[in-house]
Amino acid sequence: MSGVNFVCYAFTHALSSFNPSAEPRGPEETEQMREIEREIFQQLGEAGETTEREMLDASVGQITNLVVVAMKNFCSSEAILNRACLVLHNLSLNEEYHGTLLWTPNCYQMLEWCIGNYPHDHVLQQSAGGTLNRLNATLSANEELRVRFTHSIRAQNQYSLEVARQEAVQLQEQHLEQQRLRNIDST
């Protein structure tokens, strides 16, 4: 199976083989999965007479981003994470795509997260671990890239902390408002 076909097959297979009995799935989740699948196939349909390698080269950033978004949205689905890690693993076999994988927000972190949270899924462990090993080899060979990547990870972590802080403030404000309303009702 060729590169583009495999990437799309693996990812769409993950979407289509999502086990609804193992995990409840509402209409919103189903629609998100369909949207991801449509976008991948739309990208392929727009390729015309280009070679599969050209299609993959042109779409690798979007494919990587869609895979990472799916990983984040379906982080409790081992089946989707397993196949997403396989897609990223296959992309990482081409060193030219390492930059895309490194600069896709949360890609590296999601691979690490998958390894830490699904220790008994040997395929996931092998594919995510192999991808991280390849990316780390690329980083270790280029100090400038490693420094930029480290700064990028710090910025992403700082952003995540800020979002979490804002959510905590909002929850605290909601809690205080609920207490205030209860106090008014009890008087």
C-alpha positions in Angstrom: 0.0 0.0 0.0 1.5 3.4 -0.9 2.2 6.3 1.4 -0.9 8.5 1.0 -3.2 5.5 0.7 -1.8 4.0 3.9 -2.0 7.2 5.9 -5.6 7.8 4.9 -6.5 4.1 5.2 -5.0 3.8 8.7 -6.6 7.0 9.9 -10.0 6.5 8.4 -9.9 2.8 9.5 -9.3 4.1 13.1 -12.3 6.4 12.7 -14.6 3.8 11.2 -13.5 1.0 13.6 -14.2 3.2 16.6 -16.2 0.8 18.9 -19.3 2.6 20.1 -20.1 -0.1 22.7 -16.7 0.4 24.4 -17.2 4.2 24.7 -20.4 6.2 24.3 -20.3 8.5 21.3 -22.7 11.3 20.8 -23.8 13.1 17.6 -21.1 15.8 18.1 -18.3 13.2 18.4 -19.6 11.3 15.4 -19.8 14.5 13.3 -16.2 15.5 14.3 -15.0 12.2 13.1 -16.8 12.5 9.8 -15.5 16.0 9.4 -11.9 14.8 9.8 -12.5 12.0 7.3 -14.1 14.4 4.8 -11.2 16.8 5.0 -8.7 14.1 4.4 -10.5 12.8 1.3 -11.1 16.4 0.1 -7.4 17.0 0.2 -6.8 13.9 -1.8 -9.6 14.7 -4.3 -8.0 18.1 -5.0 -4.7 16.6 -6.0 -5.7 15.8 -9.6 -2.9 14.2 -11.5 -0.1 14.7 -9.0 1.8 11.7 -7.8 1.1 10.2 -4.4 4.4 11.5 -3.1 3.5 15.0 -4.2 0.1 14.7 -2.6 1.6 13.5 0.7 4.2 16.2 0.6 1.5 18.8 0.1 -0.8 17.4 2.7 1.6 16.1 5.5 1.1 19.2 7.6 -2.7 19.0 7.5 -2.7 15.3 8.0 -0.4 15.6 11.0 -2.6 18.3 12.5 -5.8 16.4 11.9 -4.3 13.3 13.5 -3.1 15.2 16.6 -6.5 17.0 16.9 -8.2 13.6 16.8 -5.8 12.3 19.4 -6.7 15.1 21.7 -10.4 14.9 21.1 -10.5 11.1 21.5 -7.8 10.6 24.1 -9.8 7.9 25.9 -10.1 5.8 22.7 -7.2 3.4 22.6 -8.2 2.2 19.1 -8.0 5.7 17.7 -4.8 6.6 19.5 -3.2 3.3 18.4 -3.9 4.1 14.7 -3.0 7.7 15.1 0.4 6.7 16.5 0.8 4.3 13.5 0.0 7.2 11.1 2.6 9.4 12.8 5.1 6.5 12.9 4.7 6.0 9.1 5.2 9.7 8.5 8.3 9.7 10.7 9.9 7.1 8.5 10.6 10.0 6.0 13.1 12.3 7.6 11.8 15.2 5.5 8.6 15.1 7.6 10.4 15.4 10.9 10.1 19.2 10.9 6.4 19.0 10.3 6.0 16.5 13.2 8.1 18.6 15.5 6.3 21.9 14.7 2.8 20.5 14.8 1.4 21.8 18.1 1.1 19.0 20.7 2.3 16.2 18.4 5.4 15.4 20.4 3.5 15.7 23.7 0.6 13.5 22.6 3.1 10.8 21.6 4.7 11.0 25.0 1.2 11.0 26.7 0.1 7.9 24.7 3.2 6.0 25.8 2.6 7.0 29.5 -1.1 6.2 29.4 -1.3 3.0 27.3 1.6 0.9 28.5 -0.1 -2.4 27.6 -0.8 -1.6 23.9 2.4 -2.9 22.4 1.7 -1.6 18.9 1.0 1.9 20.2 4.2 1.7 22.4 6.3 0.6 19.4 4.9 3.2 16.9 4.9 6.1 19.3 8.3 5.2 20.8 9.8 4.7 17.3 8.5 8.1 16.2 9.9 9.8 19.3 13.2 8.1 18.8 13.4 9.3 15.2 12.4 12.9 16.2 14.9 12.9 19.1 17.7 11.7 16.7 16.8 14.7 14.4 16.9 17.0 17.4 20.2 15.7 18.7 21.8 16.2 15.3 20.9 19.9 15.1 21.5 22.1 18.1 19.7 25.2 16.6 16.6 23.0 15.9 16.8 21.6 19.4 16.9 25.0 21.0 14.0 26.3 18.9 12.0 23.1 19.7 12.7 23.5 23.4 11.4 27.1 23.3 8.4 26.0 21.3 7.5 23.3 23.9 8.0 25.9 26.7 5.7 28.3 25.0 3.0 25.6 24.4 3.3 24.6 28.1 3.0 28.2 29.2 -0.1 28.6 27.0 -1.7 25.5 28.4 -1.0 26.7 31.9 -2.6 30.1 31.2 -5.7 28.4 29.7 -5.9 26.2 32.8 -5.5 29.2 35.0 -8.3 31.0 33.2 -10.6 28.0 33.4 -9.9 27.7 37.2 -10.7 31.4 37.7 -14.0 31.0 35.8 -14.9 27.9 37.8 -14.1 29.8 41.0 -16.2 32.8 39.9 -19.1 30.4 39.0 -18.8 28.7 42.4 -18.8 32.0 44.3 -21.9 33.2 42.2 -23.7 30.0 43.1 -22.9 30.4 46.8 -24.1 34.1 46.6 -27.4 33.0 45.0 -27.9 30.3 47.6 -27.4 32.8 50.3 -29.9 35.2 48.8 -32.4 32.3 48.4 -32.0 31.2 52.0 -32.7 34.7 53.4 
